[in-house]
Amino acid sequence: MESKESTNIIKRKINDVEQVLEHLRKKDKRMIVAMAPSVRVSLGEGFGCKIGENVEGKIITAFRKLGFDDVFDVDFGADLTVVEEANEFVNRFLNSDRLPMFTSCCPAWVKFVETMYPEFISHISTCKSPQQMLAGVVKTFYAEKLKVKPSDLYFVTVMPCIAKKSERLRPGMSAGKCGPDTDAVLTVREMIGIIKSKNIDFMNLEDGEFDKILGLSSGSGVIFGTTGGVMEASLRTLMDRLSRKDIKNVEYLIVRGLGGIKEGSIKVGDREIRVAVVSGLNNAKILLDEIKEGKKNFDFVEVMACPGGCSNGTGMPMYSKNQAENTKIAEIRAKGLYKTDKKKNARKSHKNPAIKKLYKDYLGEIGGERAKEILHTKYKRVKMK
């Protein structure tokens, strides 16, 4: 749900398609691209693939044919988000501090709170979204590794969400200190159009692979693309933290499904974590009002602005003006993500070897000084205009 102000910013200042194509043509910067979790089970629909079919290999090859130098995965950023967010939640939970904690990866939801429910701003996780975490790492760690200036890198994301275009322009999204860390955001529909305009035979492309340094992800990173996925991914990590065990069952079915408001609780030792998953801002308003009135109490809440989560984002291929029909399509895409999750070697974000290496080699301690500088942000009240 974009505000009128954000929509005007997008129309006035951003023509990401033209900018990206111009930089690809000029080759004046090192061109880097990364796709969001739900992109791999939706972009192929523009070329006749089945809804929910994972075609990430073909997408990667298409990116390289377009001229991108590096192909990373926003799922890696999702794993970073889980590790930092789980750490933040555990600290809040054990100290009964600013509960419930709300997820922060959906920019439309964050703007909704800043505008309509400012009393809950301190309850939002300070973690940046996966897009912005990955962008921050690209403009710091990766730039240093390449021994180039952050401004020499041009980072593009392919997202299911129009709101991601304005998110990149938020204050505090410049870890590389050279302007927005994310240089351009393309929707799934825009990327489909670009690939077609270059006459790339998508259906006959061989499968490519992500560049491993920032392209290796866990199953938890994959399921970020559907409602309940952020909560389930976080539970997989925070339950290990709180129980001090490697819990074998990683599937938390109580947070799955397309219900507008899902509620449940998970036992850990002699304590109980009360969780809620909200899909759609109308439902978010209902839940926030109930929390304000003392009718409901939770410890951890996931909110996605789009019904069905990112699998039903505003930048996705559209089939109908009927929201119920589009939500059914989102459910099929979600099944594709859960299927991919099951095939991953690591299904918990903190078990991702590439994440472990990044902390060891560069970020240091989870939630530490460097991690906070690059991976966390702040929020402020926004007055309605």
N, C-alpha and C positions, 0 to 999 in steps of 0.2 A: 504494500500500500504506500505509494509515493505521495509526499506532500506536493502541493501546487508549486511551492518554491523549488523543490528538488527537480520537479518535472521541467520547470522553466530553465533551470541551470543546464539540464541535459540538452534541451533543445538549442539553447543559446551558445553554449561553449563547447559542446562535445559532439564531434562527428568522428567517432572512433574508427569506423570502417575506413574512411578516407585517410586518416592519420596513419593507421597501421599499414595500409597498402603503400602509402608514400614512403614510409621508412623501410619496408621490405624492398621497394624498388631502388631506393637510394643506397641501401646498405651502409648508412652512416653510423649505425650503432649495432651492438651485438643484440640480436633479436631473440627473445625468450618468450615462450608461451606455456601456459598451464591450463588444464581443464578441470572444472569442478566435478565432484562425484557423479552427479546425475547426468552429466553431458554424455558419458559413455553409453548410457542406455536410452538416449533420446536423439542424438544428432543423426544417427543412421536412418531415422524415420524420414528424413528429407531426401533420402535416396532409395526408398523402397524397402528398407529393412523392417523387420517386425518390431512392434512396440515393445520396449523393454529388452531388446537384444543388445548385449554388450559388444560394441564394435570399437573398443578403445585402440586396438592395434591398427585398424584402418585409419582412425582419426590421427594417430601419431604420425603415420606415414604421410597423410594428407598435409599435416603441419609442416613436415620436412620438405615436401614438394613445394609448398608455398614460400619456402625460404627461411624458415626459422632455424636458428643455430642450435638452440637448446629446447628440449621438450620436457617440462617438469609436470608434476601432478599436484593439484590442489589438495588431493587426499593426504599428501605428506603434511601440508599445512593443517589439515583436519586432525592428524595424529598429534601435531604440536599443540593444537588447541586443547585436545583431550588431556594431555599430560599436564599442561598448565592449569586448565580449568578444574581438573580433579584435585590437584594440589590445593588450589584456592578453596574449593568446596570443603575438603577435609579440614583445613584450618578454620573455616567459618563454623562448620558443624561441631567440631570439638570444643569451640569457644562460644557457641550459641551467638554468633556474630552476624548481624544483617541477614537473617533468614526470613523467608526463603531466598536462596540465591537463584537468579534468573540467568538463563543462557544469553549469550551476546552475539551469536554468529549471524543473526538475521538483521540487517541494517534497517529494514522497514519497521520491525518490532522495536528496535532501540530508539528510533526517531519517534515512534508512537508513545513510548514511555516519557521521553524528554519533553514531548509536547503536551500530552494529555494526563500523565500520571507522574509528575516530577517527584512526588514523595517516595517513589520506588527507585529512583535513579541509583541510590547507593546500594541497592540490592542486585543490580546487574553485574554479572561477572566483568572484571576489568580486562579479560582476555580479548584480544583482537579476533576478528573472524579468520577462518582458514586462508581466505584470499589475502588478507592483510598481513597475517603472520608470515606466509610464504614470501610475499613481496618484501617484507622487512628483512628476511634472511637473504633474499637475492641481492638486495642493495647494500648489505653489510658483509656477511660471511662470503657469499659467492664473488662479490666484487673484489674483496681482499684476496680470495684464493686465486682469482685471475690476474691480480695485480693491476686492476684498472679502476678508474673513477666510477662511482655509482651512476653518474650521469652518462657514462658510455654504454650503459645497459638499458634496453627498452623492454619492459616487462608487460606482457599482455595476458589477460585471463579470458577464458571462454566460460560464461556463466549462464545459469538458467534464469537469471534475475535482473531486471532493469535497475532495481535499487542499488545494485553493486556499482553502477556507474557513478552515483553520487557518493557512495561510501568511500571511494578512493580519495575523494576531495575533502573528507572530514579533517578537522584539526588533529594533529598527533599521528598522522599516517605517513610520516617522513623519517623513518629510521636512518635512511641513507643521506638525509639532510641535503637533498638536491631536488626538492619538489615531491609530489606524490610518489610513493614507492611503486604503486601500480600505475603504469603509464596509460593504459587503455583497457577498457572492458568491452568485450563483444558478447552479445547474446548468442544462444544456440542458433536462432533464426538468422542472425547476421553472418555467423560462420558458415552456415549452409549456403547462403547466398554467395559468399566469397569463394568457396570451393567450386561451386557451379560456374561462377564467372571465369574461373581459370581453366575450365574444361577438364578438370581432374576426374578420371574414371573411378569414382569412389568404390563402387562395388567390386572392382577387380584389383584393388590395392592389396599388397601383401601386408601382413601384420608387422608393425614396428614396435619398438620398446622405448620406454621412458629412459632418459638419462638418469642413472641410478643415484647420483649424489643427492638430488632433491626430487626423486621420482619413485622411490620405494615406499609403499604404504601397507598398512594393515587392513584387515577386514573392518575394523572400527572406523577407519578413515572413509571407507567406501560407503557405509550406511548413513553417513551424514546427509546424504541426498534425499532422505525421506523423513516424514514426521515420526518422531520417536527415536530416530537414529542417533541424534546427538546425545540424548539421555542414555540410550543403551550403551553407546560407546564409552560415555563417561563412567557409567556403572561398572563396566568391565575393568576399568583401571582403579577407580576409587574403592571398590569392594576389596580388591587385592591389597590396597594400602591400609584400609581399616581393619581387615581381618589378618593381615600379615601372612597371607597364604596365596598360593597360585590356584585360584578357583577354576576348576575345570569347566563347569557349565557357564558358557559365556552368552547364552541367549536369554534375554529378559523379555519374555513374550508379553508381559503385562503392559509394556509401553509401545507395542506394535499395533498396527491397524490404523484406520483412517477416522476414528472417532474424533469429534471436535474437541472434547475434553476427556482425557483419560487420567484416572487417578489410581494410585496403588501405594504399597509400602513394601520395603525389603528389609529383612532382618539381617543384622550383622552383629554377632555376639549377643549381648543383652540389650542392644539398642535397635531402633527402627528408623529407617530413612523414609520419610513420606515424600512421594514424588507426584508430579503432575506433568502431562504433556498436552500442550494446547496447539491446535491447528486453526488458523484464521483469526484475524484481529477482533472480530465480533465476539468470538469465544474468549479471547484474551480479556476483553472488557468485562465480561461476565465473571471470570475468575478473579480478576483484580478487585472488582467491587466486593466479591464474597470475602476475599482476604482482608480488605479494608474494614469490613463490617464484623470481622471476627467469626464468620460462619465457616471458614475453611482455614486450615493450617498445614503448611508444607515446609519441607526443608530445601527442596530442589525442584525447579520448574523449567521445562523447555517450552519455548514459544516460537512458532513459525508463522509469519504473516499470511503466507499462501496456504489455502486448504490443501492438505496432503503434503505440505512441505515443498522443498526445492524441486521435487519431481513434477510439481505442478506450477513451476515458476512462470512469471510473466514474460520471460524471454524464450520460452519453449515453443516447439511446433504446436500450433493450435488446431483443434479439430471441430470445436463447437463453441457457441456462445453460452451453452448450458453448462453451468458450473458442476452439476452432478455428473455429467458425462465426462468432463475433463478430470474430475477427481478419480473416476474409475480408471482412466488412462494412467493417472499418477500411481495408482495401486499396482498396475502391471509393471510400470517402470521400477517401482519399489521392489517387486519380486525379483527383478533382474539384479538389483543391488544386493539383496540378501543372498542370492545364488552366488554372486561373485565373492561375497564375504566368506562363505563356507569353503571356498577353494583357496583362500589365502594361507600362506605358511604361518603367519602371525595374525591373530585375530584381536589382539589387544594393542592399543597404541604404544604403551610403554615397552612392549616386546619388539617393536620395530627396530631392527639393528641400525638402520640409518638415523633414526631419532637418537638412539643411544650414542652413536658416534658424534652427532652434532653437539650434544650436550658435553660430551667428553672433550672434544677438540675446540669448541668455540663458546657455547652458551654458558657452560659451567653448571651451577646448581639450578635445579628446577625451582622456579619462583625467585631466583637470585637476582642480583643487581643487573647483569647484562640481559637476562631474560625479560625482566620488567621493562627495561629500556626499549627493547626491540619488539616484544610480543604483547605488551599490555597498553591500555589506553585509558582515557578519562571521558566522562560525560558531563553535560551541563543542561540546565533547563533551557528550553527553546520556547519563546512566546509565539502564540498563534498570530498570524498576520491577516 
